Amino acid sequence: MAVPLYQAKAEFFRMLGHPVRIRVLELLQDGPLP
């Protein structure tokens, strides 16, 4: 059974989203850039 394209995209962005969110939090902790 094939996975619907939207479901595959959702899985992909969910996997991609975690590292991106962690990186954003790290940048925010450093404070605003000059």
C-alpha positions in Angstrom: 0.0 0.0 0.0 1.4 3.4 -1.0 1.7 6.2 1.5 -0.2 9.3 0.4 2.1 12.1 -0.7 0.8 14.5 1.9 1.5 11.9 4.6 5.1 11.4 3.3 5.6 15.1 3.3 4.3 15.4 6.8 6.6 12.7 8.1 9.6 14.4 6.3 8.9 17.8 7.7 8.3 16.4 11.2 11.7 14.7 11.1 13.3 17.9 9.6 11.5 20.1 12.1 13.0 18.9 15.3 16.7 19.8 14.5 15.5 23.1 13.1 13.6 23.9 16.2 16.5 23.0 18.4 18.8 25.2 16.4 16.4 28.1 16.6 16.2 27.7 20.4 20.0 27.7 20.6 20.2 30.9 18.5 17.5 32.6 20.7 19.4 31.6 23.9 22.5 33.4 22.5 20.5 36.6 22.4 19.7 39.0 19.5 22.4 39.5 16.9 23.8 43.0 16.6 
